[in-house]
Amino acid sequence: MATATAQSDQSDIWWVFLLEGIAALLIGFLLITQPGATLVAMVVFLGFYWLMMGVIEIVRVFVDRSVAWYWSLLIGILGIIAGIIVLHHPAFAAVLLPTTIVLYLGIIGLIIGAVQIVGGFTGGGIGSFALGVINVLIGLILLGAPMAAALAVPLVFGILLLIEGAALIIWAFRVRS
C-alpha cells in the first residue's frame, strides 16, 4: 500500500524530475564545452549565495535564540567575507575551488588508504590491503599534480551531470506513466 502511495506521489511531480534532468544536462554540457566560463559563472553564484547566507546569519543573531548568537555571528561574518572575496576575484576563485577540492580528496585518499592497509594487516584481508594501496596511489597522484587534476574537475562533473540528467529524464517519464 505504501509503495502505491509513493508511486502516486512521484507521478504527480514527474515534471520536477524532468526539469532537474534538463538542468543537469545543460550544466553538464556547458561544463564539457565551456569549462572555464561555466566554472566562473558557478563560482559567482556561489559568491552571491555565501554573501546572502552571511547576511541571513547576521539577522539570525537577533531573531533566533535556538542557536548560540556567537555561532550565527561567526558564520555570518565568514559568509560575507567569503562572498565578497569570491565576487571580487571570480577567476581566482574558479581556479582555487577545484584545486582545493583536489587537495582535500588527495589527503582523504591517503588517510583512507593508510587505514585500509593497516586493516589488511590486522585481519581485513588482501581486499582491504589492495583497496588501501589504490587509495594511497590516487591520493599521491592528486597531491602530486593538483593543478592538472583540478583542470579535469569540470570535465568529470560535466560527464556525471550528463549521466544524472539522462537518468532523471528517463525516471520522469517512467513515473509519469
MIDREN-751705 format. One line per field, with one value per residue: residue number from 0; residue in one letter; x negated, y negated, z of N, C-alpha, C in turn. Coordinates in pm, 1 decimal. Example, Ala and Ser with C-alpha at 12.3 -4.5 7.8 and 13.67 -1.06 7.14 Angstrom:
<recs>
pos 0, 1
code A, S
n.X -1319.0, -1285.0
n.Y 569.0, 225.0
n.Z 780.0, 708.0
ca.X -1230.0, -1367.0
ca.Y 450.0, 106.0
ca.Z 780.0, 714.0
c.X -1320.0, -1290.0
c.Y 330.0, -3.0
c.Z 780.0, 787.0
</recs>
This chain:
<recs>
pos 0, 1, 2, 3, 4, 5, 6, 7, 8, 9, 10, 11, 12, 13, 14, 15, 16, 17, 18, 19, 20, 21, 22, 23, 24, 25, 26, 27, 28, 29, 30, 31, 32, 33, 34, 35, 36, 37, 38, 39, 40, 41, 42, 43, 44, 45, 46, 47, 48, 49, 50, 51, 52, 53, 54, 55, 56, 57, 58, 59, 60, 61, 62, 63, 64, 65, 66, 67, 68, 69, 70, 71, 72, 73, 74, 75, 76, 77, 78, 79, 80, 81, 82, 83, 84, 85, 86, 87, 88, 89, 90, 91, 92, 93, 94, 95, 96, 97, 98, 99, 100, 101, 102, 103, 104, 105, 106, 107, 108, 109, 110, 111, 112, 113, 114, 115, 116, 117, 118, 119, 120, 121, 122, 123, 124, 125, 126, 127, 128, 129, 130, 131, 132, 133, 134, 135, 136, 137, 138, 139, 140, 141, 142, 143, 144, 145, 146, 147, 148, 149, 150, 151, 152, 153, 154, 155, 156, 157, 158, 159, 160, 161, 162, 163, 164, 165, 166, 167, 168, 169, 170, 171, 172, 173, 174, 175, 176
code M, A, T, A, T, A, Q, S, D, Q, S, D, I, W, W, V, F, L, L, E, G, I, A, A, L, L, I, G, F, L, L, I, T, Q, P, G, A, T, L, V, A, M, V, V, F, L, G, F, Y, W, L, M, M, G, V, I, E, I, V, R, V, F, V, D, R, S, V, A, W, Y, W, S, L, L, I, G, I, L, G, I, I, A, G, I, I, V, L, H, H, P, A, F, A, A, V, L, L, P, T, T, I, V, L, Y, L, G, I, I, G, L, I, I, G, A, V, Q, I, V, G, G, F, T, G, G, G, I, G, S, F, A, L, G, V, I, N, V, L, I, G, L, I, L, L, G, A, P, M, A, A, A, L, A, V, P, L, V, F, G, I, L, L, L, I, E, G, A, A, L, I, I, W, A, F, R, V, R, S
n.X -82.6, -188.4, -385.3, -237.7, -124.6, -354.0, -446.7, -234.3, -256.1, -500.8, -436.5, -273.8, -444.7, -618.0, -721.6, -902.6, -1126.9, -1186.3, -1253.7, -1477.7, -1646.5, -1680.4, -1809.0, -2044.4, -2154.0, -2201.3, -2385.6, -2590.1, -2662.0, -2753.2, -2971.3, -3140.7, -3179.4, -3238.4, -3428.1, -3578.6, -3437.4, -3189.1, -3255.2, -3347.5, -3107.7, -2950.3, -3093.4, -3059.2, -2783.3, -2796.8, -2942.5, -2754.6, -2559.8, -2696.6, -2734.3, -2467.1, -2373.9, -2542.5, -2454.5, -2194.7, -2252.9, -2362.3, -2134.4, -1992.6, -2113.6, -1976.2, -1712.3, -1673.5, -1692.3, -1758.2, -2005.5, -2334.3, -2425.5, -2679.9, -2778.4, -2614.5, -2682.9, -2959.2, -2950.7, -2802.1, -2971.2, -3194.8, -3069.6, -2993.2, -3245.0, -3367.7, -3190.5, -3226.9, -3499.9, -3502.3, -3331.3, -3476.2, -3702.5, -3647.2, -3765.4, -4004.3, -3896.8, -3760.6, -3968.9, -4093.7, -3898.0, -3837.9, -4099.1, -4136.5, -3944.0, -4057.7, -4298.1, -4193.7, -4060.1, -4284.1, -4427.6, -4236.8, -4225.4, -4482.0, -4465.7, -4243.9, -4341.4, -4572.9, -4455.0, -4308.1, -4515.8, -4645.9, -4430.5, -4423.0, -4647.2, -4573.2, -4379.2, -4187.0, -4222.9, -4332.8, -4186.0, -4117.2, -4373.7, -4456.9, -4269.6, -4347.0, -4607.1, -4541.8, -4387.9, -4586.4, -4762.8, -4597.7, -4556.1, -4822.7, -4867.8, -4678.1, -4770.9, -5024.5, -5000.6, -4814.5, -4706.2, -4681.1, -4502.0, -4289.8, -4211.5, -4074.8, -3843.9, -3604.7, -3539.2, -3496.5, -3281.8, -3102.1, -3054.2, -2942.2, -2710.2, -2577.5, -2515.4, -2355.4, -2149.5, -2034.4, -1943.6, -1756.1, -1566.3, -1473.5, -1369.0, -1167.1, -979.4, -920.5, -793.8, -579.9, -403.4
n.Y 120.0, -124.5, -158.0, -199.1, -443.6, -605.0, -584.8, -708.8, -965.7, -1044.3, -1035.4, -1251.4, -1463.4, -1437.6, -1612.5, -1767.4, -1604.4, -1588.5, -1857.4, -1886.2, -1700.9, -1811.9, -2052.3, -1946.0, -1821.7, -2048.3, -2202.6, -2012.3, -1981.4, -2241.7, -2251.9, -2070.7, -2173.1, -2448.1, -2489.4, -2676.0, -2928.9, -2843.0, -2743.8, -2978.4, -3125.7, -2962.8, -2985.6, -3256.4, -3260.1, -3103.9, -3280.6, -3491.1, -3343.3, -3272.8, -3531.2, -3623.5, -3427.9, -3482.2, -3736.7, -3667.7, -3498.9, -3685.8, -3839.6, -3641.0, -3630.4, -3816.6, -3731.2, -3457.6, -3239.7, -2977.7, -2889.0, -2947.3, -3286.7, -3374.6, -3181.7, -3210.3, -3471.6, -3444.2, -3261.6, -3418.8, -3642.9, -3514.5, -3409.7, -3645.3, -3762.7, -3560.9, -3560.3, -3822.9, -3817.1, -3613.9, -3730.1, -3955.8, -3846.1, -3643.3, -3476.9, -3389.4, -3250.5, -3054.2, -2897.1, -2831.5, -2692.9, -2429.4, -2327.0, -2320.7, -2130.0, -1906.4, -1882.5, -1828.0, -1582.8, -1430.4, -1419.6, -1291.3, -1049.7, -947.0, -913.2, -735.0, -523.1, -450.6, -363.4, -146.3, 18.7, 78.4, 211.2, 431.0, 570.4, 635.7, 831.1, 772.4, 868.3, 944.0, 793.7, 553.4, 454.0, 420.7, 229.4, 22.6, -32.9, -120.7, -351.8, -505.9, -544.0, -691.7, -917.7, -1013.6, -1072.1, -1277.0, -1470.0, -1503.9, -1637.0, -1870.3, -2093.9, -2005.0, -1794.3, -1945.1, -2076.3, -1878.9, -1854.5, -2008.5, -1865.2, -1602.1, -1643.5, -1743.9, -1520.3, -1347.3, -1494.6, -1487.8, -1214.8, -1190.6, -1370.5, -1247.5, -1011.7, -1116.0, -1228.9, -1001.8, -869.6, -1051.0, -1020.7, -755.1, -748.9, -906.7, -762.8
n.Z 0.0, 82.7, -110.6, -344.0, -282.0, -262.3, -525.1, -654.6, -548.9, -661.7, -931.8, -955.1, -945.4, -1158.3, -1343.7, -1203.9, -1176.4, -1446.6, -1509.4, -1340.6, -1461.4, -1718.5, -1647.1, -1533.2, -1760.7, -1922.6, -1766.4, -1740.6, -2013.8, -2065.2, -1886.9, -2008.8, -2268.7, -2239.6, -2011.5, -1851.1, -1853.2, -1758.5, -1506.3, -1381.4, -1383.6, -1217.0, -980.5, -926.9, -870.7, -639.8, -478.7, -447.0, -311.2, -70.0, 31.4, 67.4, 248.4, 460.9, 541.3, 618.1, 833.5, 1010.4, 1064.4, 1190.7, 1437.9, 1590.0, 1591.5, 1635.0, 1889.9, 1922.9, 1852.4, 1963.6, 1981.4, 1907.3, 1731.4, 1505.4, 1442.8, 1384.0, 1165.7, 990.8, 948.1, 831.9, 601.6, 466.8, 421.4, 263.4, 44.1, -57.6, -126.4, -323.9, -513.6, -584.4, -696.8, -909.8, -1112.5, -997.1, -778.5, -918.4, -1004.5, -766.4, -614.5, -742.1, -718.5, -442.9, -375.6, -502.0, -356.0, -101.9, -154.5, -223.0, 20.1, 181.9, 41.2, 95.6, 374.8, 409.2, 256.9, 403.3, 641.9, 542.1, 452.0, 693.7, 807.7, 638.0, 720.1, 974.8, 978.5, 789.8, 539.4, 198.2, 19.2, 151.1, 187.8, -81.9, -174.7, -9.5, -104.0, -363.0, -299.2, -170.9, -385.3, -560.4, -398.7, -386.7, -657.4, -697.5, -513.8, -612.4, -854.5, -833.6, -974.4, -1239.3, -1200.7, -1106.4, -1335.2, -1461.9, -1318.1, -1396.5, -1633.7, -1540.0, -1359.4, -1545.7, -1712.2, -1521.7, -1459.6, -1706.9, -1723.7, -1492.6, -1561.1, -1789.3, -1668.2, -1484.9, -1656.8, -1792.3, -1570.2, -1495.7, -1706.0, -1672.4, -1420.7, -1471.0, -1632.2
ca.X 0.0, -275.8, -455.3, -144.0, -111.8, -478.7, -447.1, -135.0, -312.8, -604.0, -377.5, -215.1, -550.8, -710.9, -780.8, -1017.1, -1239.4, -1217.2, -1326.0, -1609.7, -1723.8, -1716.0, -1909.7, -2169.6, -2208.9, -2252.3, -2507.2, -2691.7, -2705.4, -2833.5, -3098.4, -3226.8, -3211.4, -3292.9, -3454.6, -3624.8, -3328.4, -3085.2, -3307.0, -3345.3, -2967.4, -2905.1, -3160.9, -2992.1, -2659.7, -2839.1, -2977.0, -2628.4, -2497.2, -2766.1, -2706.9, -2329.1, -2364.0, -2610.7, -2363.3, -2084.8, -2305.6, -2373.9, -1997.4, -1955.0, -2165.5, -1878.6, -1576.3, -1666.9, -1765.7, -1781.3, -2148.6, -2412.4, -2438.8, -2816.5, -2796.8, -2549.8, -2764.6, -3081.7, -2914.9, -2760.6, -3089.2, -3272.0, -2994.0, -3002.5, -3383.4, -3387.8, -3113.5, -3291.5, -3625.6, -3470.5, -3273.2, -3580.9, -3805.2, -3582.4, -3854.9, -4093.7, -3816.8, -3729.4, -4087.6, -4122.2, -3796.8, -3866.0, -4228.6, -4113.1, -3872.5, -4155.2, -4388.2, -4114.5, -4041.7, -4413.8, -4456.5, -4141.6, -4269.8, -4596.4, -4420.2, -4162.4, -4430.9, -4656.5, -4369.3, -4277.0, -4636.5, -4658.9, -4323.1, -4462.3, -4744.3, -4515.4, -4267.0, -4092.6, -4245.5, -4402.0, -4099.5, -4134.7, -4508.5, -4460.1, -4196.9, -4431.7, -4713.7, -4478.6, -4354.5, -4711.2, -4811.6, -4511.2, -4591.0, -4953.6, -4851.2, -4608.1, -4858.1, -5143.1, -4969.6, -4679.6, -4653.6, -4639.6, -4379.5, -4183.2, -4163.1, -3983.9, -3722.5, -3484.2, -3507.7, -3441.0, -3147.9, -3018.4, -3013.2, -2848.9, -2581.8, -2510.5, -2459.1, -2245.5, -2040.1, -1967.0, -1872.9, -1639.9, -1465.1, -1414.7, -1289.2, -1047.2, -881.4, -877.4, -698.6, -462.0, -307.8
ca.Y 0.0, -241.2, -170.9, -259.2, -585.5, -671.5, -591.1, -809.2, -1096.7, -1075.6, -1059.8, -1385.0, -1563.5, -1386.8, -1725.3, -1816.0, -1520.4, -1627.5, -1985.1, -1861.0, -1631.2, -1908.7, -2141.8, -1870.6, -1807.1, -2178.2, -2237.9, -1915.4, -2017.8, -2363.7, -2220.4, -1999.9, -2254.6, -2577.9, -2466.7, -2795.9, -3025.7, -2782.4, -2738.2, -3115.5, -3160.7, -2888.7, -3043.3, -3384.4, -3224.7, -3061.5, -3402.6, -3555.6, -3257.6, -3292.0, -3666.7, -3628.7, -3345.2, -3554.7, -3840.9, -3599.9, -3453.4, -3804.0, -3868.9, -3533.4, -3663.8, -3897.8, -3677.8, -3314.1, -3206.8, -2833.3, -2869.5, -3050.0, -3403.0, -3391.3, -3094.2, -3276.4, -3589.0, -3397.0, -3208.1, -3532.6, -3721.4, -3434.1, -3403.5, -3775.1, -3778.6, -3466.6, -3609.2, -3942.4, -3775.2, -3541.4, -3822.3, -4047.6, -3769.9, -3518.4, -3389.6, -3328.1, -3154.6, -2942.9, -2811.3, -2787.6, -2599.3, -2291.3, -2286.0, -2287.7, -2001.8, -1803.1, -1865.0, -1761.7, -1443.6, -1364.5, -1393.3, -1188.3, -924.8, -896.4, -869.2, -614.0, -417.7, -405.0, -287.5, -18.9, 100.7, 129.5, 309.4, 551.0, 643.1, 675.2, 922.7, 728.7, 948.1, 888.7, 693.9, 428.1, 408.0, 375.6, 101.4, -75.9, -70.8, -200.2, -483.5, -580.1, -585.3, -801.1, -1034.3, -1065.1, -1132.4, -1404.9, -1565.1, -1526.3, -1731.2, -1920.9, -2184.4, -1923.2, -1725.1, -2045.7, -2104.8, -1770.8, -1859.7, -2042.0, -1757.1, -1490.5, -1682.0, -1755.3, -1384.6, -1298.1, -1564.4, -1434.8, -1084.4, -1216.0, -1433.4, -1145.8, -921.4, -1186.9, -1242.9, -867.9, -845.4, -1134.3, -961.2, -626.2, -771.8, -973.0, -666.5
ca.Z 0.0, 91.9, -237.9, -438.5, -245.8, -300.2, -670.9, -691.1, -515.2, -759.7, -1063.0, -952.5, -961.4, -1258.3, -1414.3, -1125.7, -1219.4, -1583.8, -1504.5, -1282.9, -1563.4, -1823.1, -1589.3, -1520.9, -1895.5, -1968.1, -1692.5, -1781.3, -2148.3, -2054.2, -1821.2, -2103.3, -2386.6, -2197.0, -1869.3, -1780.0, -1836.1, -1674.5, -1370.1, -1328.0, -1358.4, -1099.1, -864.2, -898.9, -799.2, -506.4, -405.2, -407.6, -211.3, 57.3, 78.1, 117.6, 368.8, 567.0, 589.0, 688.2, 963.0, 1096.5, 1107.3, 1281.8, 1571.2, 1661.1, 1591.4, 1663.8, 2012.4, 1930.5, 1830.4, 2033.2, 1894.6, 1856.4, 1614.7, 1391.5, 1409.3, 1320.0, 1033.8, 909.5, 909.3, 737.0, 476.8, 399.1, 374.0, 152.6, -70.1, -113.3, -190.6, -447.4, -611.5, -631.4, -769.2, -953.7, -1188.9, -897.9, -702.6, -1007.3, -1007.7, -630.3, -564.9, -782.9, -665.0, -302.6, -374.6, -537.6, -241.2, 1.5, -194.7, -214.6, 161.9, 225.2, -19.6, 172.7, 508.5, 393.4, 210.3, 514.6, 733.6, 477.7, 452.0, 830.6, 822.3, 565.8, 801.2, 1104.2, 963.6, 686.4, 419.3, 81.8, -44.0, 222.8, 157.2, -221.5, -181.8, 57.0, -197.0, -469.3, -244.0, -148.9, -517.3, -608.0, -317.3, -429.7, -789.9, -681.1, -444.3, -694.1, -962.9, -802.5, -1077.2, -1353.8, -1160.6, -1095.7, -1469.8, -1500.7, -1235.6, -1474.4, -1726.5, -1463.1, -1313.8, -1664.6, -1751.6, -1419.5, -1474.6, -1825.5, -1686.5, -1399.3, -1634.9, -1870.0, -1576.5, -1429.8, -1762.1, -1808.3, -1448.7, -1502.8, -1795.1, -1614.4, -1310.2, -1526.0, -1688.3
c.X -86.8, -349.4, -365.2, -126.4, -236.5, -487.2, -350.2, -187.6, -417.2, -544.0, -310.5, -319.7, -656.9, -786.5, -899.3, -1141.3, -1283.8, -1298.3, -1466.2, -1700.8, -1769.9, -1823.8, -2044.6, -2234.7, -2270.8, -2382.7, -2620.6, -2748.7, -2794.5, -2968.9, -3194.2, -3270.9, -3276.4, -3330.6, -3494.7, -3512.8, -3220.3, -3129.5, -3307.6, -3202.2, -2915.9, -2967.8, -3098.4, -2860.1, -2691.2, -2875.1, -2852.9, -2557.7, -2562.8, -2738.2, -2566.5, -2313.5, -2434.2, -2521.9, -2248.6, -2130.9, -2322.3, -2235.9, -1952.3, -2003.2, -2057.6, -1740.2, -1564.4, -1754.0, -1794.4, -1929.1, -2221.2, -2445.4, -2577.4, -2844.9, -2734.4, -2630.5, -2890.2, -3053.7, -2875.4, -2878.6, -3172.0, -3202.4, -3004.3, -3142.8, -3408.1, -3313.9, -3179.0, -3420.6, -3597.6, -3416.4, -3375.4, -3686.2, -3747.3, -3674.9, -3950.9, -4019.3, -3782.7, -3848.1, -4111.6, -4025.0, -3821.6, -3999.5, -4215.6, -4042.1, -3970.4, -4250.6, -4317.6, -4097.9, -4172.2, -4450.0, -4364.4, -4181.8, -4386.5, -4553.2, -4341.5, -4250.9, -4517.7, -4575.9, -4336.0, -4398.0, -4659.1, -4552.9, -4355.3, -4560.1, -4685.8, -4388.7, -4167.4, -4110.2, -4311.1, -4319.5, -4115.1, -4272.0, -4515.4, -4386.7, -4277.4, -4542.0, -4657.9, -4446.1, -4478.4, -4766.1, -4729.2, -4542.3, -4722.0, -4945.7, -4785.6, -4696.7, -4983.5, -5121.3, -4830.6, -4622.6, -4605.3, -4510.4, -4262.3, -4127.2, -4064.8, -3851.3, -3599.4, -3442.6, -3442.0, -3299.9, -3052.7, -2965.8, -2913.3, -2712.7, -2506.7, -2444.7, -2339.9, -2125.4, -1962.4, -1885.2, -1747.5, -1528.9, -1396.2, -1322.5, -1159.0, -940.0, -834.0, -774.7, -570.1, -358.3, -263.6
c.Y -126.1, -264.9, -236.6, -407.5, -662.6, -687.5, -698.5, -949.9, -1137.7, -1104.9, -1197.0, -1493.1, -1517.2, -1499.2, -1785.1, -1736.4, -1559.3, -1757.4, -1968.9, -1793.4, -1724.8, -2003.3, -2071.0, -1852.3, -1937.3, -2214.8, -2141.8, -1947.7, -2142.1, -2338.1, -2148.7, -2090.5, -2388.5, -2571.7, -2592.7, -2893.3, -2971.1, -2778.4, -2876.7, -3156.3, -3090.3, -2944.8, -3177.7, -3358.9, -3181.2, -3182.2, -3476.7, -3475.3, -3278.4, -3429.9, -3676.7, -3546.7, -3411.4, -3661.9, -3778.2, -3550.3, -3570.3, -3842.8, -3765.5, -3560.4, -3733.0, -3833.4, -3531.5, -3282.7, -3057.0, -2797.9, -2981.7, -3163.5, -3415.5, -3299.3, -3156.4, -3397.0, -3547.2, -3344.8, -3322.2, -3614.0, -3644.8, -3424.7, -3532.9, -3795.2, -3688.5, -3514.1, -3728.0, -3904.2, -3706.3, -3636.7, -3922.7, -3976.8, -3637.3, -3424.7, -3317.3, -3220.2, -3032.6, -2847.3, -2751.0, -2680.3, -2455.1, -2239.8, -2246.0, -2153.5, -1887.9, -1776.8, -1790.6, -1613.5, -1365.3, -1327.7, -1284.1, -1051.4, -862.7, -840.7, -739.2, -497.1, -361.9, -319.9, -150.3, 73.8, 160.4, 236.1, 439.2, 635.9, 694.0, 758.0, 884.0, 802.1, 871.3, 781.0, 557.4, 367.6, 349.6, 242.1, -10.3, -125.0, -158.6, -341.0, -567.1, -629.2, -701.4, -928.8, -1096.3, -1131.4, -1269.7, -1509.6, -1596.9, -1627.8, -1790.4, -2013.3, -2106.1, -1849.3, -1822.3, -2081.6, -1998.6, -1777.1, -1900.2, -1930.9, -1640.3, -1523.3, -1697.0, -1620.1, -1328.4, -1364.9, -1518.0, -1300.6, -1103.5, -1276.1, -1334.1, -1051.6, -988.3, -1202.0, -1108.5, -838.3, -925.4, -1070.7, -823.2, -646.6, -834.7, -871.4, -562.0
c.Z 0.0, -39.0, -341.9, -409.9, -286.3, -450.7, -718.9, -663.5, -617.7, -896.3, -1069.1, -977.8, -1060.8, -1326.8, -1337.8, -1164.6, -1359.9, -1585.5, -1446.3, -1385.0, -1673.3, -1771.1, -1578.2, -1658.1, -1944.6, -1898.1, -1728.2, -1918.3, -2144.2, -1988.0, -1916.2, -2217.6, -2351.5, -2048.6, -1792.5, -1750.2, -1744.0, -1529.8, -1305.7, -1295.4, -1232.9, -971.5, -827.8, -825.6, -657.0, -419.7, -358.1, -298.1, -74.6, 116.1, 138.0, 245.9, 486.6, 627.0, 668.1, 825.3, 1060.2, 1149.6, 1210.3, 1425.0, 1654.6, 1673.3, 1632.1, 1784.4, 2025.7, 1910.7, 1904.1, 1936.5, 1833.3, 1737.2, 1490.4, 1346.3, 1333.9, 1179.0, 939.8, 860.2, 806.6, 601.3, 397.4, 342.3, 253.9, 27.4, -137.4, -186.5, -323.3, -553.1, -664.4, -716.0, -821.0, -1030.7, -1094.8, -819.2, -787.9, -1021.5, -869.7, -581.5, -611.1, -727.2, -518.9, -289.9, -403.5, -420.6, -128.3, -30.8, -189.3, -72.0, 215.0, 167.7, 55.8, 308.2, 498.9, 349.7, 322.0, 612.3, 672.9, 473.9, 589.9, 855.7, 751.5, 645.5, 932.7, 1088.6, 857.0, 555.5, 306.9, 13.1, 19.8, 191.7, 16.0, -237.8, -116.2, -34.0, -308.3, -418.6, -219.6, -282.8, -573.6, -530.0, -359.8, -566.8, -777.4, -615.7, -525.2, -804.9, -940.5, -909.9, -1199.0, -1321.4, -1151.7, -1233.4, -1518.0, -1425.7, -1317.4, -1570.8, -1654.3, -1416.5, -1431.2, -1708.9, -1651.2, -1430.7, -1598.9, -1794.9, -1593.8, -1471.5, -1717.8, -1781.3, -1519.6, -1534.2, -1786.3, -1689.3, -1453.6, -1590.0, -1746.2, -1504.8, -1362.4, -1572.6, -1590.9
</recs>
